[in-house]
Each structure stands twice: as C-alpha cells, then as structure tokens.
Amino acid sequence: MADESRTMDASNRSVLVGEFMTKDVISLSPDEELQTAVNTLMAKHIKGAPVVNTEGELLGILTDDDLLVGNSRLHIPTMISILGEMTAWPPSILKFNHEMKKAASSTVGGAMSKDVEVLSTSDTLEDAATKLHEKGISVLPVVENKRVVGIVTRSDILRCLSGN
C-alpha cells in the first residue's frame, strides 16, 4: 500500500480529524459474546470496533487481527538448552500464555487489544495517515474526554483526499 502521507498536498494536510472522521461508530461491549462481535464486524464490513464501557469510554479495540488465529501472534515459545536441559525462554512463555488465554476467550473483553492508538478531533489528516501507516493498523478511535466520538480508517482518509 502506498504511503498515504506522500499523496497529501499543503491544502489537505491540515484538515482536522473532526471534519472527516466517521461519527456513527459501531462499538462493542467488553461483556459481549465474541461470536456476536464477529457477526457484527462481518455484517457491517468493518475491520474493527472500539470496545467501550456503559459511559462510552474507550477500554480497548477488537480488530480482525485479534480474531484471526492464523494471523495471531501466537508463537510457540523459544526453547533453549541450558546445561543439557531444555527450557522455554521466559519472555516468550509469558507472551505465549497471554496469547493462548486471549485466543480461548469467549468475550470481547478477553480478546480485545488494550493498548490502543487514538486520535483527537484536533489532530490532522496527516497525523491520522502517519499513525495508520507507521503502526500498521487499520482503525483509529477518535477520543475526547475518554469517550469515543468517532473513528478513522484508511477509507476515511482516502475519501477525504479524493474530496468525497
């Protein structure tokens, strides 16, 4: 994919996120059944959705990357030999255990990513495009006062750049 920020000229770099973000956000509850969330994402043809509490505050995000087993970061721990004994490298075993629990979860809260990149309505188109590209992500929640007020995807950026 081409770097979106390279296609920007001076006239659209400073367009504010609040002007082009999707405001009708489909969000998920942490207690929601994972299968229900998958069905929602598929029915709406979206790659991810923010996970919010009852006040609309961002708790995490659930994306197709969190759901795809083949694309998960579930790697068998690195085994090393110490004095003839085989053992798992500690950092990798901890990550393996975390990813196993996440994969086996039946709720959105257990499968969501909690470390979420976000935007504010005062960020620019260039900020959004740069974050999406550099972080290799497809969905950025827009947050004001801890509450999700919108979402930005690559499609939103392309729509803004094309003038639609």
Backbone as a chain_set.jsonl record, in Angstrom:
{"seq": "MADESRTMDASNRSVLVGEFMTKDVISLSPDEELQTAVNTLMAKHIKGAPVVNTEGELLGILTDDDLLVGNSRLHIPTMISILGEMTAWPPSILKFNHEMKKAASSTVGGAMSKDVEVLSTSDTLEDAATKLHEKGISVLPVVENKRVVGIVTRSDILRCLSGN", "coords": {"N": [[0.851, -1.184, 0.0], [0.525, 2.197, -0.772], [2.172, 4.938, 0.792], [0.071, 6.942, 2.516], [0.584, 9.569, 3.389], [2.325, 10.653, 1.546], [0.805, 11.403, -0.594], [-0.449, 13.673, 0.059], [-1.127, 17.132, -0.226], [-0.323, 20.57, 0.563], [-2.812, 21.735, 1.011], [-4.559, 19.847, 2.114], [-3.323, 18.616, 4.266], [-3.709, 19.775, 6.732], [-6.345, 19.371, 7.362], [-8.749, 18.752, 9.797], [-9.224, 15.946, 11.97], [-11.757, 15.776, 13.134], [-13.337, 16.74, 11.095], [-13.519, 14.837, 9.067], [-13.806, 12.303, 10.116], [-15.549, 9.186, 10.804], [-18.588, 9.44, 12.276], [-20.715, 7.949, 13.182], [-20.324, 5.536, 15.061], [-19.719, 2.11, 15.378], [-19.714, 0.306, 18.188], [-18.428, -1.96, 20.684], [-19.218, -4.032, 23.531], [-17.372, -4.975, 26.456], [-18.318, -7.275, 27.661], [-19.688, -8.596, 25.751], [-20.526, -11.434, 23.762], [-18.011, -13.12, 21.968], [-18.517, -14.303, 19.471], [-20.836, -12.976, 18.67], [-19.821, -10.405, 18.333], [-18.035, -10.865, 16.217], [-19.87, -11.533, 14.219], [-21.159, -9.041, 13.995], [-19.042, -7.363, 13.065], [-18.553, -8.6, 10.602], [-21.071, -8.369, 9.314], [-21.307, -5.608, 9.076], [-19.173, -5.047, 7.52], [-16.65, -4.174, 8.493], [-13.332, -3.647, 9.802], [-12.694, -3.493, 12.447], [-13.638, -2.51, 15.811], [-14.185, -0.105, 18.396], [-14.0, -0.882, 21.882], [-16.105, -0.215, 24.469], [-17.108, 1.139, 27.693], [-20.149, 1.444, 29.68], [-20.431, 4.189, 29.792], [-19.399, 5.053, 27.456], [-16.683, 5.256, 27.344], [-13.407, 4.569, 26.179], [-12.12, 1.324, 26.252], [-10.668, -0.562, 24.917], [-9.817, -2.17, 21.789], [-11.241, -4.165, 19.253], [-10.131, -5.982, 16.624], [-9.866, -7.386, 13.288], [-7.382, -8.575, 13.264], [-7.087, -9.385, 15.913], [-8.78, -11.485, 15.944], [-8.146, -13.384, 13.995], [-6.845, -16.488, 13.914], [-4.752, -17.602, 12.426], [-3.315, -15.362, 11.935], [-2.603, -14.505, 14.343], [-0.476, -13.517, 17.043], [0.514, -15.784, 18.118], [2.908, -17.641, 19.086], [4.979, -20.488, 19.369], [6.819, -20.918, 22.313], [10.292, -20.0, 22.446], [12.69, -22.439, 22.633], [15.449, -23.216, 24.636], [18.684, -24.586, 25.301], [20.043, -25.258, 28.354], [22.758, -26.201, 30.055], [22.295, -28.796, 29.113], [19.627, -29.164, 29.672], [16.354, -28.637, 28.474], [14.563, -25.669, 28.133], [11.978, -23.166, 28.243], [12.291, -19.933, 26.903], [11.908, -17.356, 29.152], [10.552, -14.696, 28.588], [9.184, -15.321, 26.214], [7.509, -17.441, 26.92], [5.734, -16.252, 28.685], [4.418, -14.463, 26.984], [3.326, -16.315, 25.214], [1.534, -17.676, 26.925], [-0.214, -15.551, 27.512], [-1.261, -14.989, 24.935], [-2.488, -17.443, 24.381], [-4.541, -17.482, 26.295], [-5.976, -15.286, 25.404], [-6.758, -16.161, 22.849], [-8.47, -18.219, 23.534], [-10.541, -16.968, 24.742], [-13.963, -16.115, 25.314], [-15.283, -13.775, 25.291], [-15.546, -10.341, 24.247], [-14.017, -8.588, 25.804], [-11.945, -10.226, 26.691], [-10.576, -10.806, 24.366], [-9.911, -8.444, 23.125], [-7.595, -5.802, 22.169], [-5.763, -3.921, 24.435], [-3.953, -1.879, 24.423], [-4.234, 0.855, 22.799], [-3.952, 2.838, 19.939], [-4.855, 6.202, 19.49], [-6.753, 9.027, 18.235], [-7.421, 12.576, 18.38], [-10.079, 14.961, 17.904], [-8.872, 17.258, 17.083], [-6.515, 16.535, 15.889], [-4.652, 16.171, 12.81], [-5.284, 15.328, 9.32], [-2.898, 14.442, 8.251], [-1.611, 13.551, 10.609], [-3.273, 11.376, 11.249], [-3.016, 9.691, 8.965], [-0.292, 9.141, 9.086], [-0.072, 7.759, 11.569], [-1.696, 5.48, 11.056], [-0.256, 4.304, 8.958], [2.463, 4.025, 9.956], [2.1, 2.477, 12.277], [0.9, 0.283, 11.254], [-1.831, -0.301, 11.326], [-5.446, -0.491, 11.017], [-7.62, 0.85, 12.002], [-8.525, 3.68, 13.861], [-9.61, 4.887, 16.838], [-11.349, 7.892, 17.682], [-10.974, 10.028, 20.283], [-12.324, 11.987, 22.871], [-12.157, 13.475, 25.983], [-11.96, 10.912, 27.191], [-14.006, 9.535, 25.951], [-15.334, 7.793, 23.135], [-15.726, 9.409, 20.144], [-15.698, 9.195, 17.487], [-14.35, 7.529, 14.56], [-11.5, 6.648, 12.62], [-10.538, 5.377, 9.538], [-8.509, 3.849, 6.963], [-10.01, 4.099, 4.677], [-11.575, 6.354, 5.26], [-9.624, 8.335, 5.159], [-8.779, 8.174, 2.486], [-11.188, 8.864, 1.257], [-11.434, 11.513, 2.102], [-9.15, 12.634, 0.906], [-9.816, 12.336, -1.755], [-11.875, 14.035, -2.013], [-14.482, 13.271, -1.602]], "CA": [[0.0, 0.0, 0.0], [1.287, 3.438, -0.838], [2.148, 5.776, 1.992], [-0.947, 7.966, 2.329], [1.08, 10.912, 3.647], [3.033, 11.148, 0.369], [-0.149, 11.912, -1.573], [-1.075, 14.878, 0.599], [-0.527, 18.422, -0.519], [-0.465, 21.519, 1.67], [-4.21, 22.109, 1.243], [-5.328, 18.892, 2.906], [-2.573, 18.11, 5.419], [-4.187, 20.359, 7.98], [-7.757, 19.054, 7.606], [-8.853, 18.168, 11.133], [-9.876, 14.645, 12.096], [-13.17, 16.004, 13.417], [-14.045, 17.097, 9.866], [-13.699, 13.719, 8.139], [-13.978, 11.023, 10.817], [-16.871, 8.568, 10.819], [-19.174, 9.779, 13.576], [-21.65, 6.891, 13.556], [-19.38, 4.483, 15.432], [-20.198, 0.825, 15.884], [-18.838, -0.06, 19.305], [-18.69, -3.247, 21.32], [-19.138, -4.095, 24.991], [-16.4, -5.994, 26.858], [-19.026, -8.491, 28.073], [-20.359, -9.165, 24.582], [-20.003, -12.709, 23.269], [-17.078, -12.918, 20.872], [-19.167, -14.682, 18.215], [-21.749, -11.882, 18.32], [-18.971, -9.316, 17.835], [-17.558, -11.28, 14.894], [-21.016, -11.382, 13.313], [-21.36, -7.603, 13.788], [-17.97, -6.868, 12.2], [-18.763, -9.141, 9.254], [-22.298, -7.801, 8.744], [-21.079, -4.189, 8.79], [-17.995, -4.971, 6.647], [-15.629, -3.334, 9.126], [-12.163, -4.39, 10.261], [-12.551, -3.419, 13.888], [-14.539, -1.602, 16.518], [-13.753, 0.196, 19.758], [-14.706, -1.527, 22.993], [-16.391, 0.875, 25.401], [-17.946, 0.843, 28.859], [-21.507, 1.993, 29.559], [-20.331, 5.646, 29.632], [-18.797, 5.339, 26.16], [-15.237, 5.446, 27.488], [-12.623, 3.561, 25.478], [-11.442, 0.296, 27.044], [-9.801, -1.323, 24.03], [-10.303, -2.283, 20.415], [-11.273, -5.522, 18.714], [-9.933, -5.917, 15.179], [-9.743, -8.684, 12.646], [-6.103, -9.157, 13.691], [-7.308, -10.038, 17.201], [-9.656, -12.631, 15.742], [-7.618, -14.366, 13.061], [-5.895, -17.396, 14.556], [-3.577, -17.714, 11.573], [-2.599, -14.096, 11.944], [-2.337, -14.12, 15.726], [0.92, -13.511, 17.434], [0.608, -16.948, 18.98], [4.097, -18.377, 18.676], [5.475, -21.448, 20.352], [7.979, -20.326, 22.991], [11.63, -20.385, 22.036], [13.295, -23.401, 23.553], [16.903, -23.119, 24.675], [19.331, -25.639, 26.081], [20.924, -24.759, 29.405], [23.393, -27.34, 30.705], [21.663, -30.033, 28.676], [18.188, -29.148, 29.965], [15.57, -27.773, 27.585], [13.652, -24.784, 28.851], [11.398, -22.094, 27.424], [12.794, -18.603, 27.218], [10.836, -16.755, 29.956], [9.653, -13.707, 27.98], [8.313, -15.901, 25.197], [6.49, -18.28, 27.554], [4.711, -15.346, 29.209], [3.637, -13.986, 25.838], [2.572, -17.472, 24.728], [0.408, -17.881, 27.844], [-1.157, -14.447, 27.303], [-1.929, -15.166, 23.645], [-3.358, -18.621, 24.496], [-5.74, -17.055, 27.029], [-6.705, -14.382, 24.525], [-7.358, -16.958, 21.778], [-9.519, -19.072, 24.095], [-11.565, -16.126, 25.349], [-15.269, -16.137, 24.652], [-15.861, -12.434, 25.35], [-14.802, -9.27, 23.595], [-13.041, -8.074, 26.762], [-10.794, -11.119, 26.759], [-9.88, -10.884, 23.082], [-9.561, -7.108, 22.617], [-6.293, -5.208, 22.456], [-5.96, -2.828, 25.393], [-3.016, -0.809, 24.084], [-4.897, 1.386, 21.612], [-3.571, 4.131, 19.37], [-6.058, 7.025, 19.33], [-6.666, 10.385, 17.708], [-8.402, 13.528, 18.907], [-10.715, 15.691, 16.804], [-7.983, 18.345, 16.662], [-5.399, 16.004, 15.106], [-4.817, 16.449, 11.381], [-5.294, 14.227, 8.362], [-1.526, 13.941, 8.186], [-1.386, 12.778, 11.838], [-4.017, 10.12, 11.138], [-2.394, 8.862, 7.932], [1.011, 8.711, 9.594], [-0.286, 6.721, 12.588], [-2.183, 4.263, 10.41], [0.832, 3.714, 8.178], [3.616, 3.638, 10.771], [1.721, 1.442, 13.245], [0.375, -0.863, 10.519], [-3.176, -0.593, 11.822], [-6.482, -0.095, 10.065], [-8.699, 1.555, 12.698], [-8.102, 4.583, 14.931], [-10.702, 5.565, 17.526], [-11.175, 9.316, 17.978], [-11.378, 10.119, 21.684], [-12.347, 13.276, 23.567], [-12.55, 13.263, 27.386], [-12.019, 9.458, 27.383], [-15.148, 8.95, 25.232], [-15.186, 7.619, 21.692], [-16.613, 10.321, 19.418], [-15.592, 8.891, 16.065], [-13.351, 6.532, 14.177], [-10.852, 6.941, 11.344], [-9.961, 4.23, 8.847], [-7.832, 4.236, 5.726], [-11.061, 4.519, 3.736], [-11.932, 7.743, 5.591], [-8.542, 9.197, 4.669], [-8.864, 8.196, 1.025], [-12.398, 9.62, 0.915], [-11.108, 12.927, 2.319], [-8.18, 13.039, -0.111], [-10.458, 12.374, -3.073], [-12.892, 15.073, -1.996], [-15.836, 12.69, -1.455]], "C": [[0.885, 1.232, 0.0], [1.145, 4.204, 0.466], [1.19, 6.937, 1.762], [-0.384, 9.368, 2.478], [1.829, 11.483, 2.448], [2.08, 11.761, -0.646], [-0.797, 13.211, -1.116], [-0.354, 16.129, 0.125], [-0.834, 19.367, 0.64], [-1.919, 21.837, 1.99], [-4.977, 21.11, 2.096], [-4.581, 18.308, 4.102], [-3.159, 18.578, 6.739], [-5.68, 20.152, 8.219], [-7.831, 18.331, 8.945], [-9.639, 16.866, 11.116], [-11.378, 14.807, 12.32], [-14.0, 16.321, 12.186], [-14.314, 15.906, 8.958], [-13.891, 12.363, 8.81], [-15.398, 10.489, 10.619], [-17.442, 8.788, 12.206], [-20.145, 8.721, 14.08], [-20.829, 5.633, 13.842], [-20.11, 3.238, 15.931], [-19.219, 0.427, 16.973], [-19.311, -1.366, 19.918], [-18.579, -3.113, 22.828], [-18.124, -5.168, 25.375], [-17.058, -7.318, 27.257], [-19.722, -9.198, 26.917], [-19.7, -10.485, 24.177], [-19.132, -12.445, 22.044], [-17.728, -13.245, 19.528], [-20.136, -13.597, 17.745], [-20.964, -10.712, 17.735], [-18.452, -9.631, 16.437], [-18.674, -11.099, 13.87], [-21.281, -9.914, 12.994], [-20.315, -7.045, 12.831], [-18.182, -7.331, 10.761], [-19.979, -8.505, 8.582], [-22.106, -6.346, 8.326], [-19.883, -3.961, 7.867], [-16.943, -4.021, 7.205], [-14.523, -4.214, 9.696], [-11.979, -4.375, 11.765], [-13.513, -2.423, 14.485], [-13.988, -1.331, 17.909], [-14.616, -0.548, 20.77], [-14.861, -0.455, 24.062], [-17.203, 0.385, 26.59], [-19.303, 1.526, 28.671], [-21.521, 3.518, 29.405], [-19.725, 6.04, 28.287], [-17.306, 5.576, 26.212], [-14.495, 4.265, 26.869], [-11.913, 2.623, 26.446], [-10.419, -0.463, 26.209], [-10.359, -1.293, 22.626], [-10.257, -3.745, 20.014], [-11.18, -5.396, 17.206], [-9.847, -7.318, 14.608], [-8.414, -9.345, 12.998], [-6.234, -9.883, 15.023], [-8.062, -11.351, 17.03], [-9.069, -13.732, 14.871], [-6.544, -15.219, 13.713], [-4.619, -17.497, 13.742], [-2.722, -16.471, 11.574], [-2.252, -13.664, 13.361], [-0.847, -14.165, 15.996], [1.181, -14.664, 18.396], [1.763, -17.811, 18.487], [4.52, -19.325, 19.788], [6.72, -20.846, 20.992], [9.305, -20.866, 22.461], [12.221, -21.318, 23.086], [14.814, -23.247, 23.482], [17.45, -24.227, 25.56], [20.291, -24.996, 27.076], [21.443, -25.974, 30.159], [22.672, -28.65, 30.385], [20.176, -30.116, 28.941], [17.493, -28.21, 28.982], [14.611, -26.937, 28.424], [13.106, -23.723, 27.897], [11.987, -20.769, 27.871], [11.675, -17.841, 27.925], [9.98, -15.698, 29.275], [8.691, -14.327, 26.964], [7.233, -16.778, 25.812], [5.377, -17.409, 28.14], [3.813, -14.833, 28.09], [2.769, -15.113, 25.286], [1.346, -17.709, 25.606], [-0.655, -16.801, 27.662], [-1.947, -14.649, 26.013], [-2.846, -16.387, 23.649], [-4.655, -18.243, 25.209], [-6.614, -16.171, 26.149], [-7.434, -15.169, 23.433], [-8.53, -17.791, 22.28], [-10.682, -18.269, 24.681], [-12.877, -16.209, 24.582], [-15.957, -14.776, 24.724], [-14.95, -11.431, 24.642], [-13.699, -8.754, 24.517], [-11.797, -8.931, 26.865], [-9.971, -11.145, 25.491], [-9.386, -9.534, 22.573], [-8.117, -6.745, 22.932], [-6.538, -4.01, 23.362], [-5.046, -1.639, 25.124], [-3.464, -0.222, 22.747], [-4.312, 2.736, 21.206], [-4.853, 4.917, 19.148], [-5.715, 8.362, 18.676], [-7.61, 11.268, 18.5], [-8.978, 14.279, 17.71], [-9.832, 16.816, 16.278], [-6.712, 17.851, 15.972], [-5.692, 16.251, 13.629], [-4.887, 15.165, 10.563], [-3.909, 13.601, 8.274], [-1.19, 13.105, 9.423], [-2.033, 11.4, 11.722], [-3.361, 9.176, 10.139], [-1.057, 8.314, 8.408], [0.86, 7.6, 10.623], [-0.735, 5.406, 11.965], [-1.05, 3.548, 9.686], [1.96, 3.188, 9.066], [3.302, 2.517, 11.752], [1.167, 0.195, 12.558], [-1.011, -1.283, 10.99], [-4.21, -0.063, 10.837], [-7.591, 0.749, 10.683], [-8.113, 2.417, 13.814], [-9.326, 5.22, 15.577], [-10.341, 7.038, 17.751], [-11.79, 9.534, 19.354], [-11.284, 11.555, 22.179], [-12.879, 13.017, 24.97], [-12.833, 11.791, 27.677], [-13.142, 8.765, 26.61], [-14.87, 8.872, 23.733], [-16.22, 8.498, 20.988], [-16.589, 10.07, 17.912], [-14.554, 7.82, 15.828], [-12.773, 6.951, 12.828], [-10.245, 5.653, 10.81], [-9.213, 4.74, 7.62], [-8.843, 4.715, 4.69], [-11.488, 5.959, 3.99], [-10.891, 8.711, 5.038], [-8.597, 9.303, 3.15], [-10.074, 8.995, 0.552], [-12.126, 11.128, 1.05], [-10.153, 13.431, 1.237], [-8.817, 13.179, -1.489], [-11.559, 13.425, -3.153], [-14.311, 14.558, -1.881], [-16.312, 12.725, -0.032]], "O": [[1.89, 1.282, 0.71], [0.124, 4.122, 1.148], [1.444, 7.808, 0.93], [-0.819, 10.279, 1.773], [1.957, 12.703, 2.344], [2.504, 12.562, -1.479], [-1.611, 13.785, -1.839], [0.875, 16.174, 0.081], [-1.527, 18.994, 1.587], [-2.233, 22.178, 3.13], [-5.955, 21.484, 2.742], [-5.176, 17.564, 4.883], [-3.11, 17.865, 7.741], [-6.23, 20.698, 9.175], [-7.062, 17.404, 9.198], [-10.59, 16.704, 10.352], [-12.176, 14.059, 11.757], [-15.224, 16.192, 12.212], [-15.245, 15.95, 8.154], [-14.119, 11.368, 8.121], [-16.322, 11.24, 10.307], [-16.848, 8.371, 13.2], [-20.371, 8.613, 15.285], [-20.663, 4.776, 12.973], [-20.994, 3.31, 16.785], [-18.032, 0.235, 16.71], [-20.438, -1.811, 19.699], [-17.931, -2.2, 23.339], [-18.022, -6.181, 24.684], [-16.418, -8.368, 27.196], [-20.281, -10.28, 27.093], [-18.48, -10.631, 24.241], [-19.485, -11.635, 21.186], [-17.509, -12.533, 18.549], [-20.239, -13.334, 16.547], [-21.391, -10.1, 16.756], [-18.432, -8.758, 15.569], [-18.446, -10.571, 12.782], [-21.593, -9.574, 11.853], [-20.657, -6.333, 11.888], [-18.012, -6.557, 9.819], [-19.918, -8.143, 7.407], [-22.681, -5.904, 7.331], [-19.604, -2.829, 7.475], [-16.411, -3.173, 6.488], [-14.749, -5.377, 10.03], [-11.195, -5.155, 12.305], [-14.119, -1.61, 13.788], [-13.395, -2.212, 18.532], [-15.798, -0.805, 20.54], [-13.879, 0.141, 24.506], [-17.889, -0.634, 26.519], [-19.567, 2.115, 27.623], [-22.511, 4.08, 28.939], [-19.555, 7.226, 28.008], [-16.717, 6.045, 25.238], [-14.903, 3.113, 27.016], [-11.198, 3.065, 27.345], [-9.418, -0.951, 26.736], [-11.248, -0.504, 22.306], [-9.34, -4.474, 20.393], [-12.039, -4.78, 16.574], [-9.767, -8.305, 15.34], [-8.336, -10.574, 13.027], [-5.564, -10.892, 15.244], [-7.984, -12.23, 17.888], [-9.456, -14.893, 14.998], [-5.458, -14.73, 14.027], [-3.522, -17.481, 14.3], [-1.536, -16.524, 11.25], [-1.68, -12.595, 13.568], [-0.075, -14.778, 15.258], [1.952, -14.545, 19.349], [1.598, -18.617, 17.572], [4.43, -19.009, 20.975], [7.584, -20.321, 20.29], [9.416, -22.032, 22.082], [12.24, -21.006, 24.277], [15.388, -23.159, 22.396], [16.765, -24.733, 26.449], [21.224, -24.289, 26.695], [20.683, -26.686, 30.815], [22.465, -29.495, 31.256], [19.522, -31.051, 28.479], [17.989, -27.12, 28.697], [13.935, -27.452, 29.315], [13.714, -23.429, 26.868], [12.158, -20.518, 29.064], [10.592, -17.688, 27.359], [8.755, -15.785, 29.369], [7.535, -13.918, 26.861], [6.131, -16.851, 25.267], [4.206, -17.788, 28.095], [2.592, -14.779, 28.238], [1.611, -14.892, 24.931], [0.246, -17.919, 25.096], [-1.851, -17.094, 27.657], [-3.169, -14.496, 26.002], [-3.883, -16.373, 22.986], [-5.74, -18.636, 24.781], [-7.839, -16.293, 26.15], [-8.591, -14.88, 23.126], [-9.479, -18.042, 21.536], [-11.697, -18.845, 25.073], [-12.892, -16.355, 23.36], [-17.092, -14.633, 24.268], [-13.752, -11.657, 24.471], [-12.578, -8.51, 24.071], [-10.705, -8.413, 27.102], [-8.785, -11.472, 25.531], [-8.534, -9.483, 21.685], [-7.5, -7.305, 23.838], [-7.412, -3.185, 23.093], [-5.334, -0.521, 25.55], [-3.115, -0.742, 21.687], [-4.194, 3.65, 22.021], [-5.841, 4.361, 18.668], [-4.554, 8.758, 18.584], [-8.491, 10.777, 19.206], [-8.412, 14.231, 16.618], [-10.021, 17.278, 15.153], [-5.909, 18.664, 15.514], [-6.834, 16.506, 13.246], [-4.589, 14.074, 11.049], [-3.771, 12.378, 8.227], [-0.551, 12.06, 9.302], [-1.42, 10.386, 12.054], [-3.169, 7.996, 10.43], [-0.731, 7.154, 8.158], [1.58, 6.603, 10.565], [-0.216, 4.343, 12.305], [-0.907, 2.33, 9.791], [2.365, 2.033, 8.938], [4.167, 1.686, 12.028], [0.982, -0.837, 13.204], [-1.325, -2.472, 11.047], [-3.889, 0.714, 9.939], [-8.416, 1.307, 9.959], [-7.306, 1.945, 14.615], [-10.014, 6.013, 14.935], [-9.18, 7.379, 17.978], [-12.971, 9.264, 19.569], [-10.295, 12.248, 21.938], [-13.936, 12.407, 25.13], [-13.822, 11.461, 28.33], [-13.223, 7.536, 26.612], [-14.255, 9.764, 23.149], [-17.425, 8.356, 21.201], [-17.364, 10.661, 17.161], [-13.962, 7.277, 16.76], [-13.47, 7.536, 11.999], [-9.538, 4.935, 11.519], [-9.282, 5.923, 7.287], [-8.56, 5.631, 3.917], [-11.737, 6.707, 3.044], [-11.231, 9.773, 4.516], [-8.476, 10.395, 2.594], [-9.994, 9.719, -0.441], [-12.547, 11.916, 0.203], [-10.33, 14.531, 0.714], [-8.418, 14.025, -2.288], [-12.109, 13.677, -4.224], [-15.258, 15.326, -2.046], [-17.421, 12.279, 0.259]]}, "num_chains": 1, "name": "protein.A"}
